[in-house]
Amino acid sequence: MLHFFKEILGLSPSKTALTIEETNPMKKFLIVGLGNIGSEYENTRHNIGFKILDHFAKNEELTFTTDKLGDVATYRFKGRTFILLKPNTYMNLSGKAVRYWMTKEKIPVENILIITDDLNLEFGTIRVKTKGSDGGHNGLKSVQALLNTTKYPRFRFGISADFGKGRQVNYVLGEWTSEENEKLPERLEKSAEVIKSFGTAGISNTMNAFNGK
């Protein structure tokens, strides 16, 4: 009987499937952790973007593979596809990798999330925003220049600004203190929740649930 009505309406099974596909497309998100490649940078504050994605991948048993302009892993959850990207361009050219993978995977700018360190926030503080300036961050400067917009979602992870005059570079490229290392696991878990929430609950709900937490 169902087949009879489909024929009257001009809907073959393939057309019906196509209609469902078009009205409920799988959503894709590009999650970018900013950082610098190389073992000398691995545990530095500036590499928190890499660290968060590595923690996420470990939790979900994902493996990064080296591809064009970065290391990439794919995660599927609740009908969404999350493409995790760690650019291998070094921080100052991060935008090149972001633009390439956005184009390759046909991901709109509102579906990207750039994870970065932030000196203006206390250690471990989470701040998700829909837009904003680069704040003097070279990675964000590159993303802004290559995307030609400041209106892209970003996830800022506080590293505080506990350094003396003229010591900013050494501080940012320095390693976590023992006290920070003790607190990092809980903060990394919370950061993984932010990523899932961004793709499933939307950025507004994510901001309400995690900002300042």
One Martini backbone bead per residue (centre of mass of N, CA, C, O) as a GRO file, in nm:
protein
  213
    1MET     BB    1   0.058   0.062  -0.021
    2LEU     BB    2   0.295   0.253   0.004
    3HIS     BB    3   0.394   0.213  -0.285
    4PHE     BB    4   0.139   0.321  -0.425
    5PHE     BB    5   0.155   0.617  -0.314
    6LYS     BB    6   0.436   0.676  -0.430
    7GLU     BB    7   0.350   0.652  -0.726
    8ILE     BB    8   0.135   0.877  -0.726
    9LEU     BB    9   0.357   1.096  -0.615
   10GLY     BB   10   0.638   1.026  -0.756
   11LEU     BB   11   0.786   0.821  -0.537
   12SER     BB   12   1.061   0.682  -0.517
   13PRO     BB   13   1.276   0.542  -0.308
   14SER     BB   14   1.513   0.727  -0.397
   15LYS     BB   15   1.364   0.998  -0.362
   16THR     BB   16   1.301   0.969  -0.065
   17ALA     BB   17   1.594   0.952   0.031
   18LEU     BB   18   1.680   1.225  -0.084
   19THR     BB   19   1.492   1.402   0.084
   20ILE     BB   20   1.607   1.326   0.358
   21GLU     BB   21   1.898   1.413   0.297
   22GLU     BB   22   1.828   1.719   0.243
   23THR     BB   23   1.678   1.781   0.529
   24ASN     BB   24   1.918   1.581   0.687
   25PRO     BB   25   2.207   1.672   0.710
   26MET     BB   26   2.518   1.622   0.786
   27LYS     BB   27   2.707   1.766   1.017
   28LYS     BB   28   2.994   1.986   0.995
   29PHE     BB   29   3.311   2.017   1.179
   30LEU     BB   30   3.580   2.244   1.261
   31ILE     BB   31   3.849   2.159   1.479
   32VAL     BB   32   4.095   2.394   1.600
   33GLY     BB   33   4.424   2.353   1.712
   34LEU     BB   34   4.658   2.557   1.834
   35GLY     BB   35   5.013   2.544   1.729
   36ASN     BB   36   5.334   2.387   1.760
   37ILE     BB   37   5.565   2.207   1.620
   38GLY     BB   38   5.733   2.007   1.831
   39SER     BB   39   5.877   1.902   2.126
   40GLU     BB   40   5.947   2.195   2.245
   41TYR     BB   41   5.612   2.266   2.246
   42GLU     BB   42   5.418   2.052   2.373
   43ASN     BB   43   5.413   2.190   2.697
   44THR     BB   44   5.300   2.458   2.619
   45ARG     BB   45   5.080   2.714   2.638
   46HIS     BB   46   5.052   2.765   2.321
   47ASN     BB   47   4.952   2.435   2.297
   48ILE     BB   48   4.651   2.390   2.395
   49GLY     BB   49   4.510   2.306   2.134
   50PHE     BB   50   4.656   2.037   2.102
   51LYS     BB   51   4.597   1.919   2.384
   52ILE     BB   52   4.289   1.905   2.359
   53LEU     BB   53   4.282   1.718   2.106
   54ASP     BB   54   4.444   1.486   2.229
   55HIS     BB   55   4.245   1.429   2.456
   56PHE     BB   56   3.999   1.373   2.285
   57ALA     BB   57   4.121   1.140   2.118
   58LYS     BB   58   4.178   0.954   2.357
   59ASN     BB   59   3.887   0.926   2.462
   60GLU     BB   60   3.784   0.830   2.148
   61GLU     BB   61   3.995   0.662   1.994
   62LEU     BB   62   4.182   0.842   1.812
   63THR     BB   63   4.361   0.909   1.497
   64PHE     BB   64   4.620   1.076   1.374
   65THR     BB   65   4.685   1.214   1.049
   66THR     BB   66   4.892   1.303   0.801
   67ASP     BB   67   4.830   1.592   0.613
   68LYS     BB   68   4.743   1.864   0.470
   69LEU     BB   69   4.860   2.106   0.695
   70GLY     BB   70   4.809   1.843   0.893
   71ASP     BB   71   4.650   1.693   1.161
   72VAL     BB   72   4.393   1.429   1.135
   73ALA     BB   73   4.057   1.377   1.267
   74THR     BB   74   3.758   1.167   1.302
   75TYR     BB   75   3.427   1.243   1.441
   76ARG     BB   76   3.129   1.067   1.546
   77PHE     BB   77   2.820   1.241   1.667
   78LYS     BB   78   2.498   1.267   1.654
   79GLY     BB   79   2.519   1.319   1.325
   80ARG     BB   80   2.812   1.420   1.345
   81THR     BB   81   3.108   1.582   1.206
   82PHE     BB   82   3.442   1.583   1.330
   83ILE     BB   83   3.717   1.785   1.244
   84LEU     BB   84   4.042   1.744   1.344
   85LEU     BB   85   4.293   2.015   1.375
   86LYS     BB   86   4.660   2.026   1.339
   87PRO     BB   87   4.861   2.244   1.245
   88ASN     BB   88   5.191   2.245   1.050
   89THR     BB   89   5.261   2.576   1.005
   90TYR     BB   90   5.255   2.718   1.236
   91MET     BB   91   5.109   2.974   1.391
   92ASN     BB   92   5.142   3.215   1.168
   93LEU     BB   93   4.986   2.991   0.943
   94SER     BB   94   4.703   2.873   1.028
   95GLY     BB   95   4.499   2.982   0.810
   96LYS     BB   96   4.581   2.796   0.578
   97ALA     BB   97   4.460   2.535   0.701
   98VAL     BB   98   4.175   2.629   0.754
   99ARG     BB   99   4.096   2.702   0.462
  100TYR     BB  100   4.150   2.432   0.329
  101TRP     BB  101   3.947   2.253   0.509
  102MET     BB  102   3.695   2.413   0.455
  103THR     BB  103   3.696   2.369   0.149
  104LYS     BB  104   3.723   2.061   0.128
  105GLU     BB  105   3.459   2.013   0.341
  106LYS     BB  106   3.240   2.233   0.327
  107ILE     BB  107   3.272   2.453   0.571
  108PRO     BB  108   3.133   2.677   0.751
  109VAL     BB  109   3.229   2.931   0.955
  110GLU     BB  110   3.015   2.855   1.189
  111ASN     BB  111   3.165   2.543   1.196
  112ILE     BB  112   3.401   2.665   1.346
  113LEU     BB  113   3.677   2.597   1.592
  114ILE     BB  114   3.904   2.796   1.772
  115ILE     BB  115   4.183   2.695   1.963
  116THR     BB  116   4.315   2.903   2.235
  117ASP     BB  117   4.517   3.105   2.391
  118ASP     BB  118   4.486   3.333   2.697
  119LEU     BB  119   4.611   3.605   2.882
  120ASN     BB  120   4.322   3.743   2.985
  121LEU     BB  121   4.294   3.468   3.136
  122GLU     BB  122   4.260   3.262   3.365
  123PHE     BB  123   4.345   2.972   3.448
  124GLY     BB  124   4.115   2.760   3.270
  125THR     BB  125   3.944   2.954   3.134
  126ILE     BB  126   3.635   2.975   2.961
  127ARG     BB  127   3.587   3.116   2.615
  128VAL     BB  128   3.313   3.159   2.408
  129LYS     BB  129   3.291   3.286   2.065
  130THR     BB  130   3.172   3.437   1.757
  131LYS     BB  131   3.379   3.680   1.798
  132GLY     BB  132   3.673   3.891   1.724
  133SER     BB  133   3.972   3.964   1.796
  134ASP     BB  134   4.314   3.868   1.810
  135GLY     BB  135   4.472   3.992   2.065
  136GLY     BB  136   4.777   3.939   1.943
  137HIS     BB  137   4.736   3.666   1.803
  138ASN     BB  138   4.895   3.501   1.550
  139GLY     BB  139   4.689   3.284   1.477
  140LEU     BB  140   4.440   3.475   1.453
  141LYS     BB  141   4.559   3.660   1.242
  142SER     BB  142   4.572   3.445   1.019
  143VAL     BB  143   4.276   3.365   1.013
  144GLN     BB  144   4.162   3.646   0.953
  145ALA     BB  145   4.318   3.694   0.685
  146LEU     BB  146   4.219   3.428   0.527
  147LEU     BB  147   3.897   3.480   0.590
  148ASN     BB  148   3.815   3.785   0.610
  149THR     BB  149   3.738   3.763   0.933
  150THR     BB  150   3.595   3.791   1.280
  151LYS     BB  151   3.347   3.580   1.220
  152TYR     BB  152   3.444   3.335   1.436
  153PRO     BB  153   3.469   3.074   1.625
  154ARG     BB  154   3.598   3.068   1.970
  155PHE     BB  155   3.834   2.903   2.204
  156ARG     BB  156   3.930   3.025   2.512
  157PHE     BB  157   4.228   2.959   2.706
  158GLY     BB  158   4.349   3.018   3.005
  159ILE     BB  159   4.699   3.141   3.113
  160SER     BB  160   4.748   3.400   3.196
  161ALA     BB  161   4.989   3.683   3.332
  162ASP     BB  162   5.268   3.556   3.490
  163PHE     BB  163   5.469   3.821   3.412
  164GLY     BB  164   5.717   4.013   3.326
  165LYS     BB  165   5.869   4.249   3.177
  166GLY     BB  166   5.947   4.111   2.864
  167ARG     BB  167   5.820   3.787   2.920
  168GLN     BB  168   5.597   3.677   2.727
  169VAL     BB  169   5.732   3.472   2.537
  170ASN     BB  170   5.847   3.287   2.758
  171TYR     BB  171   5.572   3.222   2.884
  172VAL     BB  172   5.414   3.106   2.640
  173LEU     BB  173   5.677   2.905   2.577
  174GLY     BB  174   5.621   2.780   2.836
  175GLU     BB  175   5.573   2.572   3.092
  176TRP     BB  176   5.399   2.426   3.312
  177THR     BB  177   5.323   2.412   3.616
  178SER     BB  178   5.265   2.200   3.868
  179GLU     BB  179   4.988   2.320   3.939
  180GLU     BB  180   4.872   2.317   3.651
  181ASN     BB  181   4.910   2.011   3.596
  182GLU     BB  182   4.699   1.926   3.816
  183LYS     BB  183   4.450   2.088   3.667
  184LEU     BB  184   4.432   2.000   3.363
  185PRO     BB  185   4.254   1.743   3.339
  186GLU     BB  186   3.983   1.886   3.409
  187ARG     BB  187   4.005   2.100   3.180
  188LEU     BB  188   4.012   1.896   2.945
  189GLU     BB  189   3.738   1.772   2.994
  190LYS     BB  190   3.578   2.033   2.960
  191SER     BB  191   3.677   2.089   2.669
  192ALA     BB  192   3.546   1.839   2.541
  193GLU     BB  193   3.256   1.932   2.602
  194VAL     BB  194   3.261   2.183   2.426
  195ILE     BB  195   3.288   2.046   2.152
  196LYS     BB  196   3.026   1.881   2.160
  197SER     BB  197   2.834   2.120   2.211
  198PHE     BB  198   2.888   2.283   1.956
  199GLY     BB  199   2.771   2.048   1.759
  200THR     BB  200   2.482   1.991   1.924
  201ALA     BB  201   2.383   2.280   2.080
  202GLY     BB  202   2.549   2.515   2.015
  203ILE     BB  203   2.690   2.820   2.082
  204SER     BB  204   2.496   2.951   2.283
  205ASN     BB  205   2.475   2.711   2.482
  206THR     BB  206   2.779   2.692   2.528
  207MET     BB  207   2.822   2.966   2.652
  208ASN     BB  208   2.622   2.930   2.891
  209ALA     BB  209   2.763   2.658   3.008
  210PHE     BB  210   3.100   2.754   3.003
  211ASN     BB  211   3.141   3.036   3.065
  212GLY     BB  212   3.361   3.072   3.339
  213LYS     BB  213   3.415   2.749   3.422
   0.00000   0.00000   0.00000
